[in-house]
Amino acid sequence: MAILRLDRLGPAAAALLRVLGAPPGAALVGGAVRDTVLGRAVADVDVAVPSGALDLARRCAERLGGTCVVLDAERGAARVVTDGGLTLDLTDFRAPSLEGDLAARDFTVDALAVPLAPLLAQGRAAIVDPTGGLADLKARRLRPAGAGVLHDDPLRALRGVRLEATLGLRLTPAAARAARQAAPGLARVSPERVRDELLGLLALPETARALRRADALGLLGVVLPEVEAMRVTKQPAPHRFDVLEHSLRAVAGCDRLLARLDALAPYGEELAAHVAEPLGGGARRGAALKLAALLHDVSKPETRRRVEGRVRFFQHDVLGARRARAIGERLRLPERVTGVVERVVRHHLRPMHLGHAAAITPRARYRFYRDLREDTRDLLLLVLADGAAVTGASPLATWRRAGVVRELLAGWSEQREAETRPALLRGEDVMARFSLEPGPRVGWLLAQAREAQDLGRVRSREEALAFLDSLDPGP
């Protein structure tokens, strides 16, 4: 009989359970039990009770000074969010008994439970394992907990891909077949649930491998139907791969870069802090970067043209940005994630265009930073991954010869410092000088003055006004 000890959960999870107490029939279930058996840190705590989960969650939130979020009122599911870093999910049994509840879960490795009463009273308790989850953990295999559980909730097939990648397990052949059969049903799953699983894949260290697995199981094309056209769109030399393969290799390049940012000296530390920035909904910049890598050429299929014997993709960056936004909105992604992806896709060709010039002029560099702003470094990381994915090279090798990327990274801090200086002119100054009412013309003139200030061309209010006097009428 397998036993779970309370102290193996970690101090934060154990303290959370002590505050909750042991309501009649309550059991610790799912990932916390699984991860403890595997020797992994417990990220979240899930507790199932025969009934009354919503009221219990509200009372627990009050005791902890946290927030109670109702996840599903009809099915009795709520989340307690605290400042301690862990979340507590409370749910009503999905069947008359604990064993029946476990059999209705997704995979056997998640259909594990430990009754709370003996666990808290004695510091240890037997693991309830009605579906053979412990044996599957030992054998490193991933099986559905019961017949039809993937068909009943097709999102579980996508979750299986994430569990494979996270836990080092492998879907059994029968489970993989069930996932393929369930894949079309993903189209009827709520966008919010699909979004959460997609963000989970994007947060993995090896996102590209997980996306390939999802594609092999027929899942990726349901979540992102746009990939089907990408799959059959060929690209001319120097590209070696079709659009989808190139894009997956770009994601793999981002995986490699994010794991080795220290190699991008001397910018590794600042880049690491940058990609770790939260963008809302549990997503970080690193996840948005990988999604941008997957979608940066999403509009190549619709823009592919043959002109004078050459294959061209005119405006695939502009149209791709619109499509990226539509995808973000369709999947209910956090707005900041959608915004980053949209801007990076829109401007992903600009560094290449700048690199074709004999030298990057101060104005061109300024306008590049102005348009990308806080997304500048995301774009430059994508440029490295994108360039490497053309031929299948390493993005770290691309870094060693990417002079334009180095130059633009080097100028970022200087530009940000310039932007922090107070503006030499205000709207009132411009309106008084040119006898204008508030409107677009005032904004345009202020933008011209700000650009001249940041480029060091004017250094005082008088010089800024004189500079505006010298301009053509403009819009």
C-alpha positions in Angstrom: 0.0 0.0 0.0 1.4 3.3 -1.1 1.6 6.0 1.6 1.8 9.8 1.2 3.4 11.9 4.0 2.2 15.4 4.7 5.7 16.8 5.0 6.5 15.6 1.4 4.0 18.1 0.1 6.1 21.0 1.1 5.5 23.6 3.9 3.2 25.9 1.9 0.9 23.1 0.7 0.8 21.5 4.2 0.0 24.9 5.8 -2.8 25.4 3.3 -4.4 22.1 4.1 -4.1 22.7 7.8 -6.1 26.0 7.4 -8.7 24.1 5.3 -9.0 21.3 7.9 -10.6 18.0 7.1 -14.3 18.3 6.1 -16.1 15.0 6.1 -15.1 12.9 3.1 -12.5 15.5 1.8 -9.5 14.3 -0.1 -6.4 15.7 -1.7 -6.6 14.8 -5.3 -4.9 15.0 -8.7 -1.7 16.8 -9.4 -0.5 17.4 -5.9 -0.6 13.7 -5.2 1.0 12.8 -8.5 3.8 15.4 -8.2 4.6 14.3 -4.6 5.0 10.7 -5.8 7.3 11.9 -8.6 9.3 14.0 -6.2 8.3 17.2 -7.9 7.4 20.5 -6.2 3.7 20.9 -5.7 2.4 23.8 -7.7 -1.3 23.8 -6.8 -3.5 22.0 -4.3 -6.7 20.3 -5.4 -9.3 19.0 -2.9 -12.5 17.2 -3.6 -15.4 17.0 -1.2 -18.7 15.1 -1.4 -20.6 18.4 -1.6 -20.5 22.1 -0.5 -17.2 23.0 -2.3 -18.4 26.6 -3.0 -19.3 27.4 0.6 -16.1 25.8 1.8 -14.0 27.8 -0.6 -15.6 31.1 0.6 -14.9 30.2 4.2 -11.3 29.2 3.5 -10.7 32.4 1.6 -11.9 34.4 4.5 -9.5 32.5 6.9 -6.6 33.0 4.6 -7.4 36.6 3.6 -7.5 35.5 0.0 -10.0 35.7 -2.8 -12.6 33.1 -3.8 -13.2 32.7 -7.5 -16.2 30.6 -8.6 -15.0 28.4 -11.6 -18.1 26.5 -12.2 -21.2 27.1 -10.0 -23.2 24.3 -11.6 -20.5 21.6 -11.0 -19.4 23.1 -7.7 -15.9 24.2 -8.4 -14.1 27.2 -6.9 -10.6 28.5 -6.5 -9.0 30.2 -3.4 -6.2 32.6 -4.4 -3.8 33.8 -1.7 -0.6 35.8 -1.6 1.3 32.7 -0.6 2.0 31.6 -4.2 -0.2 28.4 -4.2 -3.8 28.2 -5.2 -6.4 25.9 -3.7 -9.1 24.4 -6.0 -12.1 22.9 -4.3 -14.6 20.8 -6.2 -17.6 18.6 -5.5 -17.4 14.9 -6.2 -18.4 14.1 -9.8 -19.8 10.8 -8.6 -21.4 9.4 -5.4 -18.1 8.2 -4.1 -14.4 9.2 -4.1 -13.5 6.2 -6.3 -16.2 7.2 -8.8 -15.0 10.8 -8.8 -11.4 9.6 -9.6 -12.5 7.3 -12.4 -14.2 10.3 -14.1 -10.9 12.3 -14.2 -8.7 12.7 -17.3 -5.7 10.3 -16.8 -4.9 7.6 -14.3 -1.9 9.5 -13.0 -4.3 12.3 -12.0 -6.9 9.8 -10.6 -5.0 9.6 -7.3 -6.3 10.8 -3.9 -5.4 10.9 -0.2 -8.1 11.3 2.4 -7.5 14.5 4.4 -8.6 13.4 7.8 -5.8 10.8 8.4 -3.3 12.8 6.5 -3.7 15.8 8.8 -4.3 13.8 12.0 -1.4 11.3 11.6 0.8 13.2 9.0 0.5 10.3 6.6 -2.3 8.4 4.8 -2.8 5.7 2.1 -3.1 6.8 -1.5 -6.4 5.8 -3.1 -5.6 4.5 -6.6 -8.7 2.9 -8.3 -7.4 3.1 -11.9 -3.7 2.1 -11.6 -2.2 5.5 -11.7 0.8 4.6 -9.5 1.8 1.7 -11.7 1.5 4.0 -14.7 3.7 6.6 -13.1 6.3 3.9 -12.4 6.1 2.8 -16.1 6.1 6.4 -17.3 2.9 5.9 -19.3 -0.1 8.1 -19.7 -3.5 6.4 -20.0 -7.1 7.8 -19.8 -8.7 7.1 -16.4 -11.7 5.5 -18.1 -13.3 4.7 -21.5 -14.6 7.8 -23.3 -13.1 10.4 -21.0 -11.2 12.1 -23.9 -14.3 11.9 -26.1 -16.4 13.4 -23.3 -14.0 16.3 -22.9 -11.6 16.7 -25.9 -9.5 19.3 -24.1 -8.1 16.4 -22.1 -6.3 15.2 -25.3 -4.5 18.5 -25.5 -3.8 18.3 -21.8 -2.2 14.9 -22.4 0.4 16.5 -24.7 1.3 19.0 -21.9 1.5 16.2 -19.3 3.8 14.2 -21.6 6.1 17.2 -21.9 5.9 18.2 -18.3 6.2 14.8 -16.6 8.3 12.8 -19.1 5.4 10.4 -19.6 4.2 8.9 -22.9 0.7 8.3 -24.1 0.1 4.7 -24.7 -0.8 3.7 -28.3 -4.4 3.3 -27.3 -4.4 6.7 -25.6 -2.8 8.3 -28.7 -5.6 6.8 -30.9 -8.2 8.1 -28.5 -6.6 11.5 -28.6 -6.7 11.5 -32.4 -10.4 10.5 -32.4 -11.2 13.2 -29.8 -9.3 15.9 -31.7 -12.2 17.3 -33.8 -14.2 17.8 -30.7 -11.8 20.5 -29.5 -13.7 22.9 -31.8 -16.6 22.8 -29.4 -14.6 23.4 -26.3 -14.8 26.9 -24.8 -12.0 29.2 -26.1 -11.0 30.1 -22.6 -10.2 26.4 -21.7 -8.3 25.9 -25.0 -6.4 29.2 -24.3 -5.3 28.0 -20.9 -3.9 24.7 -22.3 -2.2 26.5 -25.2 -0.5 28.9 -22.8 0.6 25.9 -20.8 2.3 24.5 -23.9 3.9 27.9 -24.7 5.3 28.0 -21.2 7.2 24.7 -21.6 11.0 24.7 -22.1 10.5 22.7 -25.2 7.3 24.2 -26.7 8.2 23.2 -30.3 8.4 19.5 -29.4 5.0 19.7 -27.7 3.5 21.5 -30.7 4.8 18.8 -33.0 3.2 16.2 -30.8 -0.1 18.1 -30.8 0.1 18.3 -34.6 0.8 14.6 -34.9 -2.3 13.9 -32.9 -4.4 16.1 -35.1 -4.9 18.7 -32.3 -2.9 21.7 -33.5 -4.9 22.2 -36.6 -8.1 22.3 -34.6 -6.8 24.9 -32.1 -5.1 26.9 -35.0 -6.8 26.0 -38.3 -4.4 28.5 -40.0 -1.6 25.9 -39.8 -3.2 23.7 -42.5 -2.5 26.3 -45.2 1.0 26.9 -43.8 1.7 23.2 -44.1 1.2 23.1 -47.8 2.9 26.4 -48.7 6.3 26.0 -50.2 9.0 28.6 -49.9 11.8 29.5 -52.4 15.5 29.4 -51.6 17.3 30.1 -49.4 14.4 28.6 -47.4 14.6 24.8 -47.0 11.2 24.2 -45.5 7.5 24.8 -46.0 5.9 27.6 -44.0 4.7 25.4 -41.1 8.0 23.5 -40.7 9.9 26.8 -40.8 7.6 28.3 -38.2 8.0 25.3 -35.9 11.7 25.5 -36.2 11.5 29.2 -35.3 9.6 28.2 -32.1 12.4 25.7 -31.5 14.9 28.5 -32.0 13.1 30.5 -29.3 13.1 27.6 -27.0 16.9 27.4 -27.5 17.4 31.1 -27.0 15.3 31.3 -23.9 17.3 28.5 -22.4 20.6 30.1 -23.3 20.1 33.8 -22.9 23.4 33.9 -21.1 25.1 33.3 -24.5 23.8 36.6 -25.8 26.4 38.5 -23.9 26.4 41.2 -22.6 22.5 41.3 -22.8 21.6 38.0 -21.2 20.6 39.2 -17.8 18.4 42.0 -19.0 16.8 39.8 -21.6 16.1 37.1 -19.0 14.3 39.7 -16.9 12.4 41.0 -19.9 11.0 37.6 -21.1 9.9 36.8 -17.6 7.6 39.8 -17.4 4.0 38.8 -16.7 1.5 39.8 -19.4 -1.7 38.7 -17.7 -3.6 35.4 -17.4 -0.5 33.6 -16.2 1.4 34.3 -19.5 4.8 35.8 -19.7 6.7 37.5 -22.5 8.5 34.3 -23.3 5.2 32.6 -24.2 4.1 35.5 -26.4 7.5 35.3 -28.2 7.0 31.7 -29.0 3.4 32.3 -30.3 4.8 35.1 -32.4 7.4 32.7 -33.8 4.6 30.2 -34.7 2.5 32.9 -36.4 5.1 35.3 -37.9 4.5 33.9 -41.4 0.8 33.0 -40.9 -0.3 35.0 -43.9 2.3 33.7 -46.4 -0.2 31.2 -47.8 -2.7 33.9 -48.7 0.0 36.3 -50.1 2.1 33.8 -52.1 2.5 35.1 -55.7 4.8 34.3 -58.6 6.1 37.6 -60.1 8.5 37.3 -63.1 9.4 33.8 -62.1 10.0 34.6 -58.5 7.8 33.6 -55.5 7.0 36.6 -53.4 4.9 37.1 -50.2 4.0 40.8 -50.5 2.5 42.3 -47.3 2.5 39.0 -45.4 3.8 41.0 -42.4 0.9 43.5 -42.5 -1.8 40.9 -43.1 -0.2 38.5 -40.7 -0.4 41.1 -37.9 -4.2 41.4 -38.5 -4.6 37.6 -38.6 -2.5 37.3 -35.4 -4.8 39.7 -33.6 -7.9 37.8 -34.9 -6.4 34.6 -33.5 -5.6 36.2 -30.2 -9.2 37.5 -29.9 -10.7 34.2 -31.0 -8.7 32.3 -28.3 -9.5 35.0 -25.7 -5.8 35.6 -25.0 -4.9 38.4 -22.6 -4.8 41.7 -24.5 -1.2 42.3 -23.7 -0.2 38.9 -25.2 -2.2 39.6 -28.3 -0.7 43.0 -28.6 2.9 41.7 -28.3 2.3 39.0 -30.9 0.5 41.5 -33.3 3.4 44.0 -33.1 6.2 41.5 -33.5 4.5 39.8 -36.5 3.8 43.2 -38.0 7.5 44.4 -37.8 9.4 41.1 -38.1 10.9 42.1 -41.4 12.2 45.5 -40.3 15.6 44.5 -38.9 16.2 42.7 -42.2 15.4 45.8 -44.2 17.6 47.9 -41.9 20.4 45.4 -42.3 20.3 45.9 -46.1 21.2 49.5 -45.7 24.8 50.6 -45.8 24.3 51.9 -42.3 21.4 52.4 -39.9 20.7 56.1 -39.7 19.9 57.6 -36.4 16.4 58.5 -37.6 15.7 54.9 -38.8 16.9 53.5 -35.5 14.9 56.0 -33.5 11.7 55.1 -35.5 12.3 51.4 -35.1 12.5 51.8 -31.3 9.5 54.2 -31.3 7.3 51.8 -33.1 8.3 48.7 -31.2 8.9 50.3 -27.8 8.8 47.6 -25.0 8.5 44.9 -27.6 11.8 45.7 -29.3 13.8 42.9 -27.6 11.1 40.4 -28.3 11.3 41.2 -32.0 15.1 41.0 -32.0 15.0 37.5 -30.4 12.5 36.4 -33.0 14.8 37.7 -35.8 17.5 35.4 -34.5 15.2 32.4 -34.4 13.6 33.2 -37.7 16.9 33.6 -39.5 18.2 30.3 -38.1 15.0 28.5 -39.1 15.5 29.4 -42.8 18.1 26.7 -43.1 17.8 24.8 -39.8 20.9 26.5 -38.2 21.3 27.2 -34.5 20.0 30.7 -33.4 23.2 31.0 -31.2 25.3 30.6 -34.4 23.1 33.3 -36.0 23.7 35.6 -33.1 27.5 35.5 -33.7 27.0 37.0 -37.1 23.9 39.1 -36.5 25.4 42.6 -36.6 22.1 44.4 -37.0 20.6 42.6 -34.0 23.6 43.4 -31.9 23.5 47.1 -32.9 19.8 47.5 -32.2 20.1 45.7 -28.8 23.0 48.0 -28.0 21.0 51.1 -28.7 17.9 50.1 -26.7 19.0 51.4 -23.3 20.2 54.6 -24.7 16.9 55.2 -26.5 14.9 54.4 -23.4 17.0 56.8 -21.4 16.4 59.6 -23.9 12.6 59.0 -23.7 12.6 59.5 -20.0 13.7 63.2 -20.4 10.9 65.7 -20.1 9.6 67.0 -23.4 10.8 70.4 -24.4 7.4 71.4 -25.8 3.8 71.0 -24.6 0.6 71.2 -26.6 0.0 74.7 -25.3 3.4 75.8 -26.8 2.6 74.4 -30.2 -1.0 75.8 -30.3 0.2 79.3 -29.3 3.1 79.3 -31.8 0.9 78.2 -34.7 -2.5 79.5 -33.7 -4.0 76.0 -33.6 -6.9 74.4 -31.9 -6.5 71.0 -30.3 -6.3 68.3 -33.0 -4.2 65.9 -35.1 -1.9 68.7 -36.4 -0.8 69.5 -32.8 0.0 65.9 -32.1 2.0 65.6 -35.3 4.0 68.7 -34.5 4.7 67.5 -31.0 5.9 64.1 -32.4 8.3 65.9 -34.7 9.6 68.0 -31.9 10.0 64.9 -29.7 11.9 63.0 -32.4 14.3 65.9 -32.9 14.8 66.2 -29.1 15.5 62.4 -28.7 17.9 62.5 -31.7 19.8 65.4 -30.1 19.0 67.9 -32.8 17.3 70.4 -30.4 18.2 71.1 -26.8 15.9 73.9 -25.7 12.4 75.1 -26.0 13.5 77.8 -28.4 15.4 75.4 -30.6 12.4 73.1 -30.7 10.1 75.8 -31.8 12.5 77.0 -34.4 12.8 73.5 -35.7 9.0 73.3 -36.1 9.1 76.6 -37.9 11.4 75.1 -40.5 9.1 72.1 -41.3 6.9 71.8 -44.3 3.2 72.2 -43.6 2.8 68.5 -43.0 -0.6 66.8 -42.6 
